Amino acid sequence: MTPARHERPTGGPAERRARAYWCLGPGRGELRAAEVPLLGPGECLVRTLVSGISAGTERLVTSGRVPDAVADEMRAPFQEGDFPFPVKYGYLAVGRVLEGPDALRGRRVFVLHPHQDLFVVPADAVTPVPDAVPTDRALLTGAAETALNGLWDGGPLVGDRVAVMGAGLIGATTALLLSRLPLERLTVFEPDAARRARVRAAGVAAAAEPEPGASFDLVFDCAAHEDALNTALGVLDIEGTLVELSWHGDRRPRVDLGSFFHSHRLRIVSSQVGMVSPSRRVRRTPADRRRLALELLTDPRFDGFVERSSAFDDLPATMAALARGEDLGLCHVVRYPAEKENAPCTD
């Protein structure tokens, strides 16, 4: 996840204090005090209602597995510290604007901010959440943006036969967006039975693996595993396209470029949310893409992706469980204390 980064001066006066989660070592972290700067022109003071744990990326971060070669590119917009540790990381937060421009004050907003209960950001860094999108569901904005960018990169057409490898958060979200299109066939391949059941409950066909002879025009690989990547290549029809949405971190998957790769003129397209897809870059900004992602989240089927939660105070234990490989759900919701219990204090 490498959206545009925001910088602000540091070391200035602070009138409020907050708490933020910091990764300190593999599977180890703590809540630390954080100063909240005085509000400047064109800025917003936001109190967090919920934040989301993006399990795939944050498991790599909390495990210290961000490769040095892409450490700068993998910085989150309001990250503090450097990889591997200590680092304040995260990019899924929904809060309420307490102070700022009149048009935003009191509104729920989505922000690409780490896990922190109170923070100041530029007004152009927040995106209002539509009334029709519940607070928890709005946490999926980052996943919906990533999936939307993937669809723009892959360009599915009417009547296409499409597959999605993996039913994690990005794979499941990609599948739900694809299901809105008039495709001939859409199937998600996922070995985990619970994940298959979640996708089926949303109305999308799912199977553990492709049947012999299965053939697709377009495959989105979201599984982050070399077996799934090579399976995806194996089920592509002649001149088919594989859109690679996985991030493998420090792993180096072996890719089968033998077999039919050249004779069938297959294509592998890299898709990453840090830049708007070339097919839309002239006509859409990242802010446009984020607003569209939020509009797409009016679909109630996405509620099945935010079914698990824990308290902000328990975040160190939750992140430790994530590092151990425990299943926290597709997008784990971190719930913050109620506003009256989390009022900002002055120094």
Steps between C-alpha positions, in 0.01 A plus 500: 500500500684813386258789455625858492690599812423807709764685699451764768746692716596332825613631831235773528272567796233248592184559696366145506638155558400179332601136493638312201610144434869440420658178370817450705622158388375178337151450640559757773356848541347746742271800529704818539408857581486727194488876481226654288613830342295815511264521206639695206324654200336239279535221757260272688501361850363146477391269783525137393189285523648181355816395319559188296780245495593413143611149589729422206705819498497559876608142571810564287560833676458372855720200412778727370481359146487817291792468253762775528480559124137620521495638854456858383227408250310306769477797738141583593391863454521599871748237613757588762828316547672277247483133410555261652461647853388708680223612269148643529317342210147459366275652236136421578325741735150641526443791734297811564627849426496701824657816362577622150323643195127556546415253223677220688436577867295224663521268199625144493810471282735233371871572545815306405634531856671260744328369812464813717204637695534872417697667220536803275522465121456731199136538396582359156613176667151414627213358295143540630317172554159486329203470736409167338835342602523379864811592695648148515439439130676826413825341621495296179567813295868411460415149380230631266749751357758226444243273336362783286851582379546131418184497290620808314834324438335176383216652300240220524254501209138395461479122472849431637580188699678629811667336799634638827775312683468540875211621715685718744390861536629614159385186320154504654458872433617457141248220455210710629585786266532257208162350585336830404613450138322291231759223485444154354661337803663613825664256741714552809758230579588476868624192693364623835142379552399789729612756244318316222185503709532876558529565126207271420289679761564817297361327192826414319593146387803356678699178481811361663685468169430508126359191333715331232463686173368821660568802280474875564555820306613698803632401843564722801761351733447619859631193685864607559621142445708363214277193460197723439700719264601202287152351516368833369736484203397142438128579463539797265369454149700611194606866531348513846608749766611450859466806724739461794355673808700310761789645694751227587717709732845347533401175328611429142238274338604274214292575192442240230589680179534169314206281402255712298611842618660607173310286251167626641631857519392546860534836676586582862393846613622651827234689694576716803290765669779757543422651159174519309488242219649631172163434336340768722789718616427790263133518605500390866696622801565286810232708676252419221582132533452508878162672473387239248623220729286638783197520272550135403492409870129579520465129409395325828671177396826654621382480862612138509860617464508698829350248738781485761619774733702580812567805718766760428649431844551136397687586179842374621351155567302507175810580296695227678230253400521625141877445496446143625282435197164494677193573289361843594243510221524677168513851647531502877324800656676687780242683713596818683358630830179699479549872448403595855761256629767616256470878524818689414680647795699823508853523636 
